[in-house]
């Protein structure tokens, strides 16, 4: 995977990340010794916003393990799923801002305020650290008459609303990326929700839907054996497998989509912005060490996660931009989302086309200011 120069506020380099679920929910690493401030004096809790066994849970448990290992800390993962992350978000907001309760998040928490589950503004109330992102994927069964993106678009335009695509749930990340791509392609599709990425993948494989929506990491093994054929993925560049097979990026096929890439689920550790600066520094160091650890990278390659560590203003800006995009998209396709959503104006956000003129907002203060 190529290395790119990180933007302002980014740390380190692109690495690779994925994880496997921890065997225990309580991670204990023998301490190397107390730091100058004597923090931490008790275990740290990472509150994971999705259920045990899911992608965010798996990644956050690996992050917790590697953070504990790098610093000699004790870390307790705790799952609090519900309201697309709103339950975990509000729980952490109710805890003291002392760094002992962190939020194991996904997608920069961009759904929570748009869906009305919290009023917490991410770049004002939180310090955010991005580890990386999974890559959205559209694939078809091996015997499908759809052989290419052109075939898919031609069918969709000739049969509006007849092209069916599975998702991991209405309003979730694969649904959102699907709506975004369909919008860019100018096609009308029918999204069929399933309870998770694996059932959505099987739906496409078994012909319940014409397209299997999901992530590259959910499709890859079936692609390798020829049971699924990848139409495109949402990584920054094409992916060449060891057998020579190439998975083509939507950016290669439709260059106008490149500014949206990589598109998929992002993995974020978040803490209250009012946590003392010295504590924030230690947590950031531990997070960076976890993402860059050899063990982390080794597990990651098979998942094709695209990793970039973002902190500071770079992370804040991305959080605001993604929320503005989600607000516009969910309002445009509110009938598909199936719930009342907040407008960009209600959230104090610009339209995505005006974002670069708007950022930073007048009341914005970088971390530590």
N, C-alpha and C positions, 0 to 999 in steps of 0.2 A: 504493500500500500504506500502510495507516495506521501511524502511529508511536505506540508505546506507551511509557509511562514504564518505563525499565529497572529491574530489581530490584537490590537491594543487591549490589555486586560486579560489576554489568554496566557496560559502557562504551558511550558514544556512543548510537546510535540504531539502529533497524532500517534496514538497507540491503538492497541486492539483490546476489546473487552468482551467478556461474557461471563457467565458464572454457572455454577451448579449449586443447588440448595444446600445450605449448611445442615449437617446432621443434628445439630443441637440448636436451640434458640438462645442459648447463653454462651457467649464467647469469653473465655478467660485466658489471658496471656500474662505471664509473669512480668511485673513491671520492671523497667530498666532504672527506675529511680524517679523521684518527684522532680518536677521542674521548679524554676525559681519562685513561681507564684503559688506552688502547691496545688495546682489544678491539673487533672481532676482528682478529687478526693473520694469519689464514689463512681459507680458504673454510669456510663452514658447510654441513653436509650435512643435508638433510631426507630421512629414511628413510620411504618411502611403503609402507604396509602391504598395498596391493593392487597388482595387475598394471598395467603400462603400458597406457594407452588407456581404462581404466575411469573411472567417475565420480570416485572419490577421487583418482586420479592426475591427472586433468584439473584439478580444483579446486586440488590442492596445488601443481601447477606454476605456476598463475596466482598463487597466494599467494606462492610463492618469487620469482617475477619481480617482483611489486609490492613485496615486502619489500626485495629487493635494490635496486630503484630508489629507494625512499624513504630508504634509509640509505647507499647507496653500497657495499653489501657484495657479496661473491661467494657464490653459493649453488648447491650441487650436489644436485639431486634424485636419489635412489637407490631403486629399487624392490626390496622384499624381501617378496613375497607368500607366503601360506601360513598354515594353522592359524587362519583368520579374524583375522589380524593378530598372532598369537602369535610368529611368527618375527621380524617387525620389532620387536615389543615387547621381546623378550629380547635382540635384537642391540643396541638402544639402551641397555638396562640394563647391558650389558657394557662400554660405552664410558665414558670419563672424564666426570664431571659438570661439564663446563666450558662448556656451551652451544654447542659446535661440532657436536654431533650431536642433532638434533631428530626427533621422531616425527610423521610426517604420518598422522594417524589418522582414524577415522570412528566415529561412534556412541559416543563416550566410552569406547571400548575395552570395552564392556560384555559382549561375548561371550567374551573371552579367558579370564578367570578362571572364569566359569561352565562353560566347556567343558574346563577343566583344563589349558589350555596355558601358564599362568603362575600364580604365586602373588602377583604384584605387585598391591598394592591401589592403585587409581587415585588416590584423594584423599589417600593417604599418601605415595606414591612419586613422584608426578607433579605438575607445574603444568600446568593445562589451560586452553586458550583455545578457545572456540567461535566459529565464524564464522556458522553458520546451518544450515539443514536443507532437504533436498528434501522433497517432499510425496508420500506414498503415494497411489496411485490404483487404483480398480477400474473397468474399462471393459468394454463388450461390443461385438461386431461390429454394424455398422449395421443388419443385418437380423435381429438377435436378437429373440425374443419377449419377452425381459426388457426392460421399458421403464422400470422404476423400482426403487428399493430395496425397496419393498413386494412387487413381483413376485418379486424375487430371494429375499427371506426366505420368502415363501409356498412357492416351489418347494423351497427347501432344507428346510423343515420337513415338507413332504409327501413328500420323497424324501431322507431322511437319508444323507449321504455321497455323494450323486449330483452335487451341484453342484461342478464342477471349476474350479479357479483356478490359473493359471500363476504361478510364482515364479522369481526369478533364481537359486535354489538352496536346498536344504534347510538350514535353520538360519540363512539370511541375513536381511537386514533386511526384505525384502518378505515373506518367509515369517513372520517374527516379527510384523510389523504385521498381516498377514493373520490369524494365530492370535488376536491380541489383539482385532481387530474381530469376528471370528467368535464369540469367547467373549462379547463384550459383546452381540452380537445374539442369542445363544442358538441358534446354528445349527451343524450338523455339515457340514463341507465336505471335499473332497479336494484337497490341494495337489499340483500336478504341477511338479516342478523342471526348470528349463532352465539352460543355461550362460550366464547373463547376462540383463540387462534387455531387450535387443533381441529375442533369441529368445523370451522370455516374452511380449513384446508381440505378436509375430507369431503365436504360438500361439493367442492370443485372437482375433486378426484372422482367422485362417484356420479357426477352428472346432475346433481341437484341444482347446481348453478352452472352457468356457462363459463364463468371466470372464478377462480379461487383467489380471493383477496387475502392479504396477510402480510407476513414479513419474509424476507429471504431465508432467515434462520428457520422458519416454519415450513418452507417449501423445499429447501436444498436437498434433503436426502431423497425425496421423490423425484426431483429433477435429475439427480445423479443416475438413478436407475431407469430413467425414461418414462416414468408414470405421469409426471407433470412436465409441461414445456413452458418455460418462462417467456412471457410476452415482453415484459420489461420490469426493471426494478428502479427504485428511486435513490440510488447511490450517486455520488458525484462523478463516477466514471464507470466504464464497463468492468465487469469482473471476469477474469479468465480462470477457469477451473484447472486442476492438475491434468485432467484428461484432454485438455485443449478446448473444451466447450466454452463458449463465451456467453455470459449473461449481459444483455445490453441495457444500458441506462436509458431512461426516458429522456434524459438530457441529450443523449446522442441522437435519438430519433426525433425529438421535438426541442430544438435549441432554446425556444422561448421559455421552457420550464427550468432551465439551469439555475436561475436565481432562487428557486424553491428548494434546491437540493443541498445536502441530503434531506430526504423526507421520511419520517418514520417516528418511532417512539424515542424520546430522549430520556436519559437517566440523570437525575439531579439530586444532590444533597442540599438541603436548605436549612438555615438557622435564623432565628430572630435577629433582625438587623441591629437591635440594641444590646446584643451580647457584647461584653467587653472586648475591645480590640485585640488584646493579648491572647484571649481565648480563641477568638476568630482566627487568628494567625495560626495557632496550633492545629485547629481543626482543618484549615485549608492545607497545611503541610501534610497532615495525615491522609487527607483525601487524595492529594496529588501523588503521594507515595503509593497509595493503594492502586490507583489507576495505572501507574507506571511500573508496578511490580512485575517481575518475570512470570510469576505464577498466574497473575491476572491475564497477561498477554497470551500465554500459552493456551489457556482455556478458551480465549476469545476468538482465535482465528477461524475456527470452524463455524462460528456464528455470523461472520461477515458484518460485525458491527463496525461502524465508522466512528472512530474515537477522536475527539478533540476536547481538551480541557479548557473550559472558559470560566473566568472569575471576574469580579469587579464590574466595571461599566460595560464591558463586552457582554457579560451574562445578563446584566440588567436590560441592556438595549435589545438583546434577542428575546427576552421574556416579554417585553412590551410589544415588540413587532409581532411575535407569534399570537399574542392575545388579540391584537388588532385584526390580524388575518382571520382568526377563529370567529370573532364577533361578526365580521362582514359575511363570512361564509355561512355561519349558522343562521343568520338573519335572512340571507338570500334563499336558503333551503330549509326554512323553519318547519315546513310540512314534513320533510324527510327526518329531521331531528326529532320531531314529535313532542316538543316541549317548548314552553315560553323561554326565550333567551333575551339577554340584555343587549341593547344596541351599543355601538361604539360611542355614540354621543352620551348615553347614560353612564358609561364607564369612564368618560373623560379621555377617550382615545380618538386619534385621527383615523381617517380612512387609510388603508394600506398604501395607496398611491401618494399620500401626503406625509408618510411617516418620517422620512429623512429630513423634511423641513421642520417637523414638530419636535424631534428628539434633539437634545434632552428637554423635557417639560420644565416649565419655569421653577417649580418647587423641587426639582431633582437634586439630590445630594449623593455623591458617590460614597461607598462604604468608608467609614472612618472619618467622614467630614462632619 
